[in-house]
Amino acid sequence: MRMTAATHLIRKRPVNLSLNEALVAQAKTYTSNLSATLEVLLAEYVAAQQQARQSRQLAADACAQDWNAVHAKVGSFADEHSTL
């Protein structure tokens, strides 16, 4: 995700994070704006999690659709064992 002009218009608020002090010191050697860097990385993480959730949902939907097709064609095993 890139920082764009529109990104800067989004309301921001301070948050408290507990981060490894040595890691923060190392990261500061690579970026002059740690907050912006963390925001980009967090946005990428959230997007990846949303994509993974969507993929799992699509797989579950396909499985249910396939099972429903089998049930419509063959019926249910339990149909042969009615307790009535």
N, C-alpha and C positions, 0 to 999 in steps of 0.2 A: 504494500500500500504506500502510495506516495503522499507526501504532505502537499496539499494544494491550497489555493486561496480559500476554497470552500471549507476546508478542514479547519482553518483558523477562525471561521465564523461560528463554529460549534462551541456551545457553552462548556467551560471547563471548571473544575473545582479541585482544590487540593485534597489529597488522600494521604494517609499514612501507610507506609510499606516498611516491612522489616526485610532488609536485604543484607547479604554477606558484604561486610565492609571492604574486604580485599577485592572482591569481584567488582564492586562499585568503583573503587580506585582504578582498577584495570580498565573498566568500561569508559571512564572519563578520559583515558588517553586516546580513545578512538572517536569520541563524540564530544562536541561542545554543548550539546543540549540533551542531557540524559532523559529528561521527561519526554521529549519528542521521540527519541529513539525507543523508549519503553512503550510509548503509546502506539507507535507503528508496529512493534513486535506483538503487542497485546491484540491489536486489531487483526493481524495476520493469524494469530492463534484462535481468536473467536471465529474468524471466517473458516478456518480449517475445521473447527469443531462443528460449526453449522453444516458444512459440506458433509462431514462424516455422519452426522445425524440424519441428513437428508438421504444419503446413500443407504444407511441402514433401514430407513423407512421405505425407500423404494424396493429394497430387497424383500422386506417383510410383506409389502403389498403384492409383489410378484408371487411370492410363496403362497399367500392366501388366495390369490387368483387361480394359481395352478391347482391348489387343493380343492377349491370350489369346483373347478372344471372336472377333476377326477370324481368328486362326489356327485356331480350332476350326471356323469356318464355311467359310473359303476354303482353308485349308491354307497351307503355306509355299512360297514361290517356289523354294526349294532342293530341294523334293521332286521337281520335274521334271528335276533335273539330278544324278541319282545317279551316282556314279563307279564303282558296282559293275557 
